[in-house]
Structure formats: structure tokens, C-alpha cells
Amino acid sequence: MRVAVSWSGGKDSALTFHEVMLERHEVVCLLTSLTERYSRVTMHGVRRELLKKQAEALGVELVEVWLPPNAPNNVYERRMAEALTRLRRDYGVEAVAFGDIWLEDVRRYREERMAGTGMKLLFPLWGTDPVEVVERFLALGYRAVICVVDGSLADPSELLGRELSIELLRSLPGIDAAGERGEYHTFVYDGPAFRFPVRFELGQVVVREGRFHYIDLLPKQNEDVVHPEGF
């Protein structure tokens, strides 16, 4: 099938992309939402330049859905519905793949919103143990940095700006290993599906709403490092 992958730039998105490719589907684009005025990925706060560099490294097109800051549900749903129509009409997309793992209400919401679109939903990570999700992601050779931490659920000083690793997560009992409740979010910068690593450096930390701790990721010029074909 021709598939669009719902893309935040984080580990679950990247692993979903990987699994869809292993199933020999054709990933025709990444579907992502960005916040107007800031040009950053919704929730993750990653700069658009880095998101576009990820898509370039993966060799697929990026389809952007622009949302106003703190967009109400009706605005989000209308703009996402318009994007889904465009995917079907302009890209011939037959299915959209999501990186959800175990949150039943989130999956049900997606199924309700996509009913009648004529497209299937794929959940390649669904039902997998969160620890296994992270272990598989890392064992495949993907690399990611933690770019957002919800301070009400986890300690930002222990996670923010750190390289994702099993050892790090095991040292922090009490949080979902995959961050499925929103404890943390990541930015993936390299892995077997990437034609080249996405270069960045850590910038300043910003706290929003008194709980969401973001570390700014600053784009760096890519060096002449290109991975051999093979994925």
C-alpha cells in the first residue's frame, strides 16, 4: 500500500516508519503538524528546519499541517481532515500509520476521525511492551535525544538533552519507558533508514505552562557523511 506516516520526529514515529518499510509498503510522505508563528513541531517544539532535514534524510516528502498556537479541537480536526483529503487525492495514500502503543482513547479518536476517509489505519507498534519498543528502536541502530520533558511526570534535570538509552530509562522508575503518557519526547537524528545523520547542537532551555521543559535544538551544517544504501 501507499502509506503516509504520522510524524512527530520522535522515536515512535521513526520506528513506525521502519516497521512500515519492513512490511514492504511504500511510504510516500510524512504527515506532521506545526505551530504557526513559531514554525515548530506541535508538542515537541522542534524547529521546522530539522524536521525537513529528517524528511530529506529519509528520502520522502513532508506534508505539513499548520495550526494556530493552542489550537482548539475543532480547528485541529478541520485542518487535519483537509490534509487527509489531500493525501488521498494528491498522493494516492491508501493508509496512514501511527506510532501509538497502548493508549486506547487515542487510538479510538484516530479511528473515529478517519472513518469515511477511504484510508486504512496502521498501528505497527500497538500492544508492544514500552520497554521493548525502546529496546528495538535502539537495537536497530536509531539514535535520539530527549527534547521535551513534562516536569509534572518526570524530572527534567535527569532527562532533558540526554541521549536516549535503556540505561537512562531504567534509572528512572515510575515513568512509562516509551513516554506514552507524555513524560518525554525525542528527536531522532540517525538510524538505518536515514541516508545521513541530522546534525544539531543543544540550545537554551525554555519552560512553558510551568511544566513543559523544552531544550532548543539548533540546526548544524551536515558534514559529508552519507550512509551506504541497504535499508
WOHUTA-V196096 format. One record per residue. PSI is psi in radians with two decimals (* if undefined). Layout:
# WOHUTA-V196096
psi=PSI
psi=PSI
This chain:
# WOHUTA-V196096
psi=2.74
psi=2.09
psi=2.45
psi=2.37
psi=2.18
psi=2.15
psi=2.10
psi=-0.25
psi=-0.03
psi=-3.06
psi=-0.71
psi=-0.68
psi=-0.79
psi=-0.72
psi=-0.63
psi=-0.81
psi=-0.82
psi=-0.82
psi=-0.67
psi=-0.72
psi=-0.68
psi=-0.51
psi=0.04
psi=0.43
psi=2.85
psi=1.96
psi=1.96
psi=-0.36
psi=2.88
psi=2.34
psi=2.09
psi=2.74
psi=2.42
psi=2.71
psi=2.20
psi=2.70
psi=-0.68
psi=-0.40
psi=0.85
psi=2.71
psi=2.29
psi=2.34
psi=-0.81
psi=-0.43
psi=0.24
psi=2.44
psi=2.54
psi=-0.63
psi=-0.69
psi=-0.62
psi=-0.78
psi=-0.60
psi=-0.64
psi=-0.84
psi=-0.70
psi=-0.74
psi=-0.57
psi=-0.24
psi=0.49
psi=2.84
psi=2.62
psi=2.15
psi=2.08
psi=2.39
psi=2.03
psi=2.30
psi=2.52
psi=2.77
psi=2.40
psi=0.79
psi=2.29
psi=2.81
psi=-0.69
psi=-0.60
psi=-0.79
psi=-0.82
psi=-0.67
psi=-0.80
psi=-0.60
psi=-0.65
psi=-0.69
psi=-0.70
psi=-0.72
psi=-0.68
psi=-0.72
psi=-0.69
psi=-0.76
psi=-0.79
psi=-0.82
psi=-0.43
psi=-0.10
psi=0.52
psi=2.30
psi=-0.33
psi=2.66
psi=2.29
psi=2.36
psi=2.66
psi=0.38
psi=2.59
psi=-0.87
psi=-0.01
psi=1.80
psi=-0.70
psi=-0.62
psi=-0.79
psi=-0.77
psi=-0.71
psi=-0.77
psi=-0.75
psi=-0.70
psi=-0.74
psi=-0.47
psi=-0.04
psi=2.28
psi=-0.03
psi=-0.30
psi=0.10
psi=2.58
psi=2.83
psi=2.37
psi=2.36
psi=1.29
psi=-0.33
psi=-0.07
psi=2.33
psi=-0.04
psi=2.45
psi=2.32
psi=-0.69
psi=-0.72
psi=-0.59
psi=-0.87
psi=-0.73
psi=-0.75
psi=-0.77
psi=-0.84
psi=-0.68
psi=-0.54
psi=-0.31
psi=0.18
psi=2.66
psi=2.47
psi=2.71
psi=2.52
psi=2.09
psi=-0.27
psi=2.44
psi=2.30
psi=1.88
psi=-0.26
psi=-0.21
psi=-0.38
psi=2.85
psi=1.93
psi=-0.57
psi=-0.36
psi=-0.34
psi=-0.72
psi=2.23
psi=0.05
psi=2.63
psi=2.31
psi=2.27
psi=2.71
psi=-0.69
psi=-0.72
psi=-0.82
psi=-0.64
psi=-0.37
psi=-0.05
psi=1.28
psi=2.62
psi=-0.22
psi=2.68
psi=2.25
psi=-0.60
psi=0.01
psi=0.53
psi=-0.44
psi=0.07
psi=0.25
psi=-0.70
psi=2.80
psi=2.74
psi=2.87
psi=2.12
psi=2.25
psi=-0.08
psi=2.82
psi=3.09
psi=-0.43
psi=-0.17
psi=2.33
psi=-0.36
psi=2.68
psi=2.58
psi=2.07
psi=2.43
psi=2.94
psi=2.73
psi=2.35
psi=-2.60
psi=2.80
psi=2.38
psi=2.42
psi=2.24
psi=2.49
psi=0.36
psi=0.04
psi=-0.49
psi=2.00
psi=2.07
psi=2.43
psi=2.19
psi=2.29
psi=2.10
psi=2.19
psi=2.45
psi=2.71
psi=2.26
psi=2.37
psi=2.95
psi=1.12
psi=1.97
psi=2.24
psi=2.56
psi=2.62
psi=2.71
psi=-0.38
psi=*
